Amino acid sequence: MQISEKIVTNNEDLQGFDPKNPPNPKLIDTCVHCGFCLSTCPSYRVIGKEMDSPRGRIYLMDAINEGEAPLAEGTVQHFDSCLGCLACVTTCPSGVQYDKLIAATRPQIERNYSRSLPDNLYRKLIFNLFPYPQRLRVLLAPLLLYQKLGFPKFFRATGLLNKISPRLGAMESLLPDVTVKSFVNTLPEVIPAKGEKRYRVGVILGCVQRLFFSKVNEATVRVLTANGCEVVIPKSQGCCAALPEHQGQKEQAQTLARQMIDSFAETGVDFMIINAAGCGHTLKEYGHILADDPNYREQAKAFAAKVKDAQEFLAEVGLIAPLLPISDNELTMVYQDACHLLHGQKISLQPRQLLKQIPGVKLREPIDAALCCGSAGIYNMLQPEVAEELGQQKVTNLLNTGARLIASANPGCSLQINKHLQIQGKEIPLMHPMELLDYSIRGVKIDA
């Protein structure tokens, strides 16, 4: 396939990648163009174009590297359509490291491609708001008033925001409920273990997680302490850097990563525990994110080596707290695989193993379990059309299992799935696995 002929006929003065860490030609050359990635790529399955598949994007990277294609709207749109779900990495029989290739491409785009003014403003709003919990907290009161006055129902019923801007409509449709707990920090800096202390662990609160899913963090802490962990939560911790890192905002991601490392530097913890899939994947990549920083390179590697997903950690060290039934009858549930757990961190069995230890729980598996739900960080706010179709497919597949409850280990996935449950008029509980374990330890029953 002559990609260069399809994209450009005159290669003079093409704007391409700069010399700072472009996609590695050696990694590009490992792709044998077999096409195994196509069936597992969510953007290709929705859009149906070769250039919106991992194989097609690798062709484009190579063409831009060779000066045969420009870094322009015609090529950037295909990189932007990638969800970064990494399903292709799992599927590829040749071991192509597409994750490293797309991670190298996105900063190049941000440095060398001029986006439109509306696109730039929208992205600046996201990158200057969502990674900063204190800035988000300022908006809680207006958001609470907005929800109490019934504006969400109005905008979603009329579709007015979608007509003005599909992106703004998508952002509004994903707004989680603001509660009283969103306004306060409910967790102390140090929480002692119940009984004999086995480990001293740090807990990373997340950004959206700490404001809108604080009950998940509280449940995580209770489960950890019940299983012999002393928990440390530095108040200085901020964003893990996942959002800017996944979108090529390299300098911002590096700054946030350094701040996170510094916040845990003197805590003496054995492990850093995270309960959000996307955050966990980025935290484990700190050694790569700060590889060029001589002052933080080694600290970043040491930090990343201590990061554990909460479910991964508990499956490894074992549960010692007794588990009680959480329903009077057999409880059928379906576990939703978050992409950055399944494909990014290779964590799939551990959550299922933990959930099966709860008495009376029966797990069911959906079809296309490895296919992205369309959330992908902020993808559903940047590419709402593709995300809508993926969200609808995911929820349909989850519902078709006949399960009475959905377990989801990522806040972005939970927001996306809840949105499409509402669209389809279905009422089914969705909970984080750590909440379910917490209920089981405390003997709390679920009405499902």
C-alpha positions as CSV (number, residue, x, y, z in Angstrom):
1,M,0.0,0.0,0.0
2,Q,1.5,3.3,-1.1
3,I,0.2,5.5,1.7
4,S,2.2,8.5,0.6
5,E,0.4,8.5,-2.8
6,K,-2.9,8.5,-1.1
7,I,-2.1,11.4,1.2
8,V,0.2,13.8,-0.7
9,T,1.7,14.2,-4.1
10,N,4.2,17.0,-3.4
11,N,6.6,16.3,-0.5
12,E,8.4,19.6,-0.6
13,D,8.5,21.5,2.7
14,L,6.3,19.1,4.5
15,Q,5.7,19.7,8.2
16,G,6.6,16.4,10.0
17,F,8.0,15.1,13.2
18,D,10.7,17.0,15.0
19,P,13.9,15.2,16.2
20,K,12.7,14.9,19.8
21,N,11.6,11.2,20.3
22,P,9.7,10.6,17.1
23,P,8.1,7.2,16.6
24,N,11.0,4.7,16.5
25,P,11.5,3.3,13.0
26,K,12.7,0.0,14.5
27,L,9.4,-0.4,16.4
28,I,7.5,0.6,13.2
29,D,9.3,-2.1,11.3
30,T,8.2,-4.9,13.6
31,C,4.7,-4.5,12.1
32,V,4.2,-7.2,9.4
33,H,0.8,-5.7,8.4
34,C,-1.0,-9.0,9.1
35,G,-4.2,-7.2,10.1
36,F,-4.9,-9.2,13.3
37,C,-5.3,-5.8,15.1
38,L,-8.3,-4.7,12.9
39,S,-11.0,-6.8,14.6
40,T,-10.0,-5.7,18.1
41,C,-9.6,-2.0,17.3
42,P,-12.7,-0.1,18.4
43,S,-12.1,2.9,16.1
44,Y,-11.7,0.7,13.1
45,R,-14.8,-1.3,13.9
46,V,-16.9,1.9,14.1
47,I,-15.3,4.0,11.4
48,G,-14.3,1.2,9.1
49,K,-11.3,2.9,7.5
50,E,-7.8,1.4,7.2
51,M,-6.2,4.6,8.4
52,D,-8.2,4.5,11.6
53,S,-6.7,1.2,12.6
54,P,-3.3,0.5,14.3
55,R,-1.9,-0.9,11.1
56,G,-3.0,2.2,9.2
57,R,-1.6,4.6,11.8
58,I,1.7,2.8,11.7
59,Y,1.8,3.3,7.9
60,L,1.2,7.0,8.6
61,M,3.9,7.2,11.2
62,D,6.4,5.6,8.8
63,A,5.3,8.0,5.9
64,I,5.7,11.0,8.1
65,N,9.1,9.8,9.4
66,E,10.2,9.4,5.7
67,G,9.0,12.8,4.7
68,E,6.4,11.2,2.4
69,A,3.3,12.6,4.3
70,P,2.7,15.7,6.3
71,L,1.7,16.2,9.9
72,A,-1.5,17.9,8.9
73,E,-5.3,17.6,9.3
74,G,-5.5,14.7,6.9
75,T,-3.1,12.6,9.0
76,V,-3.7,14.0,12.5
77,Q,-7.4,13.1,12.4
78,H,-6.5,9.4,12.2
79,F,-4.2,9.6,15.2
80,D,-6.9,11.5,17.1
81,S,-9.4,8.7,16.4
82,C,-7.3,6.3,18.4
83,L,-8.7,5.6,21.8
84,G,-5.4,4.4,23.2
85,C,-7.1,1.3,24.6
86,L,-4.1,-0.9,23.7
87,A,-6.3,-3.9,22.6
88,C,-4.0,-4.1,19.5
89,V,-1.0,-4.6,21.8
90,T,-2.7,-7.6,23.4
91,T,-3.8,-9.1,20.1
92,C,-0.6,-8.5,17.9
93,P,1.1,-11.8,17.2
94,S,4.3,-10.0,16.3
95,G,4.6,-8.1,19.5
96,V,4.4,-4.6,18.0
97,Q,4.7,-2.0,20.7
98,Y,1.9,0.2,19.4
99,D,1.6,1.8,22.8
100,K,5.1,3.3,22.6
101,L,4.5,4.4,19.0
102,I,1.2,6.3,19.7
103,A,2.7,7.7,22.9
104,A,5.6,9.1,20.8
105,T,3.3,10.4,18.1
106,R,0.9,12.4,20.3
107,P,3.5,14.9,21.8
108,Q,4.8,15.4,18.2
109,I,1.3,16.5,17.2
110,E,0.9,18.9,20.1
111,R,4.3,20.5,19.3
112,N,4.1,20.6,15.5
113,Y,0.5,20.8,14.4
114,S,-1.8,23.8,14.8
115,R,-5.3,22.9,15.8
116,S,-8.3,25.1,15.1
117,L,-9.2,27.8,17.6
118,P,-12.3,26.0,18.9
119,D,-10.4,22.7,19.3
120,N,-7.6,24.5,21.1
121,L,-9.9,26.3,23.5
122,Y,-11.8,23.1,24.3
123,R,-8.7,21.1,24.9
124,K,-7.2,23.9,27.1
125,L,-10.4,23.9,29.2
126,I,-10.0,20.2,29.8
127,F,-6.3,20.2,30.5
128,N,-6.5,23.2,32.8
129,L,-9.4,21.9,34.7
130,F,-9.7,18.1,35.1
131,P,-6.1,17.3,36.3
132,Y,-6.5,19.8,39.2
133,P,-8.9,18.7,41.9
134,Q,-8.9,22.0,43.7
135,R,-10.0,23.8,40.5
136,L,-12.7,21.3,40.0
137,R,-13.8,21.7,43.6
138,V,-14.5,25.4,42.9
139,L,-17.1,24.4,40.3
140,L,-18.9,22.0,42.6
141,A,-21.4,24.5,44.0
142,P,-22.5,25.8,40.6
143,L,-22.7,22.2,39.3
144,L,-24.9,21.2,42.3
145,L,-27.2,24.2,41.7
146,Y,-27.3,23.3,38.0
147,Q,-28.4,19.8,38.8
148,K,-30.9,20.7,41.5
149,L,-32.6,23.2,39.1
150,G,-33.1,20.4,36.6
151,F,-31.0,21.7,33.7
152,P,-29.5,18.3,32.9
153,K,-33.0,16.9,32.1
154,F,-33.8,19.9,30.0
155,F,-30.6,19.8,27.9
156,R,-30.7,16.0,27.5
157,A,-34.4,16.0,26.5
158,T,-34.0,18.8,24.0
159,G,-30.6,17.9,22.7
160,L,-29.9,21.7,22.6
161,L,-26.2,21.5,23.6
162,N,-25.6,18.7,21.1
163,K,-26.9,21.1,18.4
164,I,-24.6,23.9,19.5
165,S,-21.6,21.6,20.0
166,P,-21.6,17.8,20.1
167,R,-18.5,18.0,22.3
168,L,-20.1,20.2,24.9
169,G,-23.2,18.0,24.8
170,A,-21.0,14.9,25.4
171,M,-19.3,16.6,28.4
172,E,-22.6,17.6,29.9
173,S,-24.1,14.2,29.5
174,L,-21.2,12.6,31.4
175,L,-21.5,14.9,34.5
176,P,-21.7,12.7,37.6
177,D,-24.0,13.6,40.5
178,V,-22.6,16.2,42.9
179,T,-23.1,15.2,46.5
180,V,-22.3,16.7,49.9
181,K,-19.3,14.4,50.1
182,S,-17.8,16.0,47.0
183,F,-17.1,19.1,48.9
184,V,-15.0,17.7,51.8
185,N,-12.0,15.5,52.3
186,T,-13.2,12.6,54.5
187,L,-10.0,10.6,54.8
188,P,-7.3,11.4,57.4
189,E,-3.6,11.3,56.4
190,V,-2.9,8.0,58.3
191,I,-5.4,5.2,59.0
192,P,-4.2,2.3,61.2
193,A,-4.5,-1.3,60.2
194,K,-7.2,-3.4,61.8
195,G,-5.4,-6.0,63.9
196,E,-1.8,-6.9,63.1
197,K,-0.2,-4.7,60.5
198,R,1.0,-6.6,57.5
199,Y,1.9,-3.6,55.2
200,R,2.2,0.1,55.1
201,V,0.6,1.4,51.9
202,G,-0.1,4.7,50.2
203,V,-3.4,5.3,48.6
204,I,-3.6,7.6,45.5
205,L,-7.0,9.4,45.4
206,G,-7.3,10.4,41.8
207,C,-8.9,13.6,40.5
208,V,-12.4,12.9,39.4
209,Q,-12.4,9.9,41.7
210,R,-11.8,11.9,44.9
211,L,-14.5,14.4,44.1
212,F,-17.3,12.4,42.5
213,F,-16.5,8.8,43.6
214,S,-15.2,9.5,47.1
215,K,-17.2,6.4,48.4
216,V,-14.9,4.2,46.3
217,N,-11.8,5.7,47.9
218,E,-13.4,5.2,51.4
219,A,-14.3,1.6,50.6
220,T,-10.8,1.0,49.3
221,V,-9.3,2.3,52.6
222,R,-11.6,0.1,54.7
223,V,-10.8,-3.0,52.7
224,L,-7.1,-2.4,53.0
225,T,-7.2,-1.7,56.7
226,A,-9.4,-4.7,57.3
227,N,-6.8,-6.8,55.6
228,G,-3.9,-5.6,57.8
229,C,-2.7,-2.5,55.9
230,E,-1.8,0.8,57.5
231,V,-2.9,3.4,55.0
232,V,-1.1,6.7,54.2
233,I,-2.7,9.4,52.2
234,P,-0.5,12.5,51.6
235,K,-2.5,15.6,51.4
236,S,0.0,17.1,48.9
237,Q,-0.8,14.5,46.2
238,G,-2.4,15.8,43.0
239,C,-3.1,14.3,39.6
240,C,-1.3,11.1,38.5
241,A,-0.8,12.7,35.0
242,A,-2.9,10.2,33.1
243,L,-5.0,12.7,31.2
244,P,-2.3,14.9,29.8
245,E,0.1,11.9,29.2
246,H,-2.5,10.1,27.1
247,Q,-3.1,13.2,25.0
248,G,0.5,14.2,24.3
249,Q,0.7,17.0,26.8
250,K,4.2,15.9,27.8
251,E,5.5,18.8,29.9
252,Q,2.3,18.9,32.0
253,A,2.4,15.2,32.5
254,Q,6.0,15.3,33.6
255,T,5.3,18.1,36.1
256,L,2.4,16.3,37.6
257,A,4.4,13.0,37.8
258,R,7.2,14.8,39.7
259,Q,4.7,16.3,42.1
260,M,3.2,12.9,42.8
261,I,6.7,11.3,43.4
262,D,7.5,14.1,45.8
263,S,4.3,13.7,47.8
264,F,5.1,10.1,48.7
265,A,8.9,10.6,49.0
266,E,9.1,10.6,52.8
267,T,6.1,8.2,53.6
268,G,8.1,5.0,53.8
269,V,5.3,3.0,52.2
270,D,5.8,-0.6,50.9
271,F,3.4,0.0,48.0
272,M,1.3,2.7,46.3
273,I,-2.3,1.6,45.8
274,I,-4.6,2.9,43.1
275,N,-8.2,1.9,42.4
276,A,-8.6,3.6,39.0
277,A,-7.4,1.7,35.9
278,G,-6.3,4.6,33.8
279,C,-4.4,6.2,36.6
280,G,-2.7,2.9,37.5
281,H,-1.4,2.4,34.0
282,T,0.2,5.9,33.9
283,L,1.7,5.6,37.4
284,K,3.4,2.4,36.3
285,E,4.8,4.3,33.3
286,Y,6.6,7.0,35.4
287,G,10.0,5.5,34.6
288,H,9.2,6.1,30.9
289,I,7.6,9.5,31.4
290,L,10.6,10.8,33.3
291,A,13.3,8.8,31.5
292,D,15.0,12.0,30.2
293,D,15.0,13.8,33.6
294,P,18.3,13.1,35.3
295,N,17.0,14.4,38.6
296,Y,13.9,12.2,38.7
297,R,14.8,9.2,36.5
298,E,15.7,6.8,39.2
299,Q,13.1,8.0,41.6
300,A,10.4,7.5,38.9
301,K,11.6,3.9,38.3
302,A,11.5,3.2,42.1
303,F,8.1,4.8,42.4
304,A,6.6,2.9,39.5
305,A,7.9,-0.4,40.9
306,K,5.8,0.1,44.0
307,V,2.5,0.9,42.2
308,K,-0.2,-1.7,42.5
309,D,-3.8,-1.7,41.4
310,A,-5.9,-2.4,44.5
311,Q,-7.3,-5.6,43.1
312,E,-3.9,-6.8,41.9
313,F,-2.4,-6.1,45.4
314,L,-5.2,-7.9,47.3
315,A,-5.1,-10.9,45.0
316,E,-1.3,-11.1,45.6
317,V,-1.2,-10.7,49.4
318,G,-4.5,-12.5,50.1
319,L,-7.6,-11.5,51.9
320,I,-7.6,-12.2,55.7
321,A,-10.9,-10.4,56.6
322,P,-13.9,-12.8,56.5
323,L,-16.4,-12.2,53.7
324,L,-20.1,-12.3,54.2
325,P,-22.9,-12.5,51.6
326,I,-24.0,-9.2,50.1
327,S,-27.4,-10.5,48.9
328,D,-30.1,-12.8,50.4
329,N,-30.2,-14.7,47.1
330,E,-27.6,-15.7,44.5
331,L,-26.2,-12.4,43.0
332,T,-25.3,-12.6,39.4
333,M,-22.9,-9.8,38.3
334,V,-20.8,-9.0,35.3
335,Y,-17.3,-7.6,35.5
336,Q,-16.5,-4.8,33.1
337,D,-12.8,-5.0,32.0
338,A,-11.3,-1.5,31.9
339,C,-8.9,-1.3,29.0
340,H,-6.0,0.1,31.0
341,L,-6.3,-2.8,33.4
342,L,-6.8,-5.5,30.9
343,H,-4.5,-4.4,28.1
344,G,-2.3,-1.8,29.8
345,Q,-1.6,-3.6,33.1
346,K,-2.5,-7.2,32.1
347,I,-4.9,-7.5,35.0
348,S,-7.9,-9.6,34.3
349,L,-8.1,-12.7,36.5
350,Q,-7.4,-10.9,39.8
351,P,-10.6,-8.9,40.0
352,R,-12.7,-12.0,39.1
353,Q,-10.8,-14.1,41.7
354,L,-11.6,-11.6,44.4
355,L,-15.3,-11.2,43.5
356,K,-15.8,-14.9,43.4
357,Q,-14.7,-15.1,47.0
358,I,-17.8,-13.2,48.1
359,P,-20.4,-15.8,49.1
360,G,-23.3,-16.1,46.8
361,V,-21.7,-14.2,43.9
362,K,-22.0,-15.7,40.4
363,L,-20.0,-14.0,37.6
364,R,-21.1,-13.9,34.0
365,E,-19.0,-12.9,31.0
366,P,-20.1,-10.5,28.2
367,I,-19.3,-10.9,24.6
368,D,-16.6,-8.5,23.3
369,A,-15.4,-8.1,26.9
370,A,-12.0,-6.8,25.6
371,L,-13.6,-4.1,23.5
372,C,-13.4,-0.5,24.8
373,C,-16.5,1.2,26.2
374,G,-15.6,4.4,24.4
375,S,-14.6,6.4,27.5
376,A,-10.8,6.2,27.1
377,G,-10.0,9.0,29.4
378,I,-11.4,12.1,27.6
379,Y,-12.0,10.4,24.3
380,N,-15.8,10.5,24.8
381,M,-15.6,14.3,25.1
382,L,-13.2,14.7,22.1
383,Q,-14.7,12.1,19.7
384,P,-18.3,11.8,20.9
385,E,-19.7,10.2,17.7
386,V,-17.4,7.1,17.9
387,A,-17.7,7.0,21.7
388,E,-21.5,6.9,21.5
389,E,-21.6,3.8,19.3
390,L,-19.0,2.0,21.5
391,G,-20.9,2.9,24.7
392,Q,-24.2,1.6,23.3
393,Q,-22.5,-1.6,22.2
394,K,-20.8,-2.1,25.5
395,V,-24.0,-1.6,27.6
396,T,-26.0,-3.8,25.3
397,N,-23.4,-6.6,25.8
398,L,-23.4,-6.2,29.5
399,L,-27.1,-6.2,29.8
400,N,-27.4,-9.3,27.6
401,T,-25.6,-11.3,30.3
402,G,-28.7,-11.0,32.4
403,A,-26.6,-9.9,35.4
404,R,-28.2,-7.9,38.2
405,L,-25.2,-5.8,38.9
406,I,-22.2,-4.4,36.9
407,A,-18.7,-4.2,38.5
408,S,-16.5,-1.5,37.0
409,A,-13.0,-0.6,38.2
410,N,-12.5,2.8,36.5
411,P,-14.4,6.0,37.0
412,G,-14.4,7.0,33.3
413,C,-15.9,3.6,32.3
414,S,-18.5,3.9,35.1
415,L,-19.6,7.3,33.8
416,Q,-19.8,6.1,30.2
417,I,-21.7,3.0,31.2
418,N,-24.1,4.8,33.5
419,K,-24.8,7.3,30.7
420,H,-25.8,4.6,28.2
421,L,-27.8,2.7,30.8
422,Q,-29.9,5.8,31.3
423,I,-30.2,6.3,27.5
424,Q,-31.5,2.7,27.2
425,G,-33.8,3.2,30.1
426,K,-32.2,0.5,32.2
427,E,-31.8,0.7,36.0
428,I,-29.1,-1.7,37.2
429,P,-26.6,-1.0,40.0
430,L,-23.0,-0.3,38.9
431,M,-20.3,-0.6,41.7
432,H,-16.5,-0.7,42.0
433,P,-15.2,-4.1,43.0
434,M,-13.7,-2.5,46.1
435,E,-17.1,-1.3,47.2
436,L,-18.4,-4.9,46.8
437,L,-15.6,-6.3,48.9
438,D,-16.2,-3.5,51.5
439,Y,-19.9,-4.5,51.7
440,S,-18.9,-8.1,52.1
441,I,-16.5,-7.4,54.9
442,R,-19.1,-5.2,56.7
443,G,-22.0,-7.5,56.0
444,V,-24.0,-4.9,54.1
445,K,-26.7,-6.2,51.7
446,I,-27.3,-5.0,48.2
447,D,-30.8,-4.5,46.8
448,A,-30.2,-5.9,43.3
